[in-house]
Amino acid sequence: MRVWNLVADDQECDKMNMTIIKEVTIMETRTVLTKNGRLLLPAKFRKALDLKAGDELILRLEKDSIQVIPLQQAVAQAQKLVRKYVPVGVSMVEDLLVMRREESKNE
């Protein structure tokens, strides 16, 4: 297994006009897909993502690779994306509930 911690120091960042946003750890290992289509996630990967048996994962096929994303992380990413388009102080939950109540009255 190879592990890289990608963090530039402040001087390096100044030279490249960059800002450190966060530390990124990249882990890489080989594993085998079984004939039943099962894939083993190594313990270090599960620990890094705080994954437990029974946790739901999202599999995303992108170009020629597969991403494995914990469900909670996928939901957080979606919420962050949507939040950009929702005005401050607006509750989408309340708006949705109002719409559903109106629809149910018309049924």
N, C-alpha and C positions, 0 to 999 in steps of 0.2 A: 504494500500500500504506500502511495506517495501522498504527502501532505505539504501544501504550500500555504504560508501565511503571507498575504500580499498587503503590506503596509509600507508606504514610503515615509521617510522622515521629513520634518518640516523644511530642511534645506533643499532636499530633492524636489519637494513640491514647489518651493519658491522658484527654483530654476526652470521648472516646467509650467509655471503659472497654474498649478493645480491645488485643489483643496482635498484633504482626506475627508471623505464622507463617512466611511466606516471601514472597519477591518474586514477583510474577506478571507475566509479559509476555504481552500479548494482541496478536496480529498479525491483520490482516484484509486480504484482497485479493479481487479478482474473478478468476475463471477460467472457462473454457468447457468444457462436457462435449461431447466429439466424438460423431459419429453412431455410432461403435463403442462408446460408453460409457466412453471413456478420459478421465481427468482429470489435468491437469498440476499437480503440487505445485511451487510456486515454489522456487527455490534457497534463499532465505532461510528458508523453512519446513523444508526438508530439512536445512539446516545447523543450525538451532535444535534439531532433534530427533536430530541425528547420523545421518540416514538415508542409506543407500547403495543403489545399484542392487541388486536382488535381496532386499532386506530384506522380511520378511513384515509385513503390516499387518492390523489388525483393523478392520473397518468396523462401526460400531454405529449402527443407526437408532433414534433416540430422539425420540418425538413427531414433529416436523416438521423434524428436522435430522439430519445425518450426522456422526458423530465418526470421525476417523481416528486409530487408536491403534497405536503400534509394538508388535509382539508382546511384546518384552521388558517393556515397561511394563504391558501387560495381564496378563502372568504375575505380575509383582511385585504388582500390585493384588490379584489373586486370592489370592496367598500371604498378603498382609497381612490380607485379610478372613478367611481360614481360620484364620490364626494366633491370632486372638482367641478361638477356640473350642477350641484345643488346649492342654492343660495344659503348663506348663513342664517340660522334661525328657522329654516324650513325642515319639518319632519316628514320624511318620505313615508314613514310608517303611518302617521296620522292621515296623510293624503290617500294612501292605499286603503286604509280602513273606511274612510269616507266613500271612496269609489265603490268598494265592495258592498257597503250598506245600500248605496243607491242602486246598484245592480240587483241586489237581492229583493228590493222593493218592486222592481220591474219584472220579476219572474213570476 
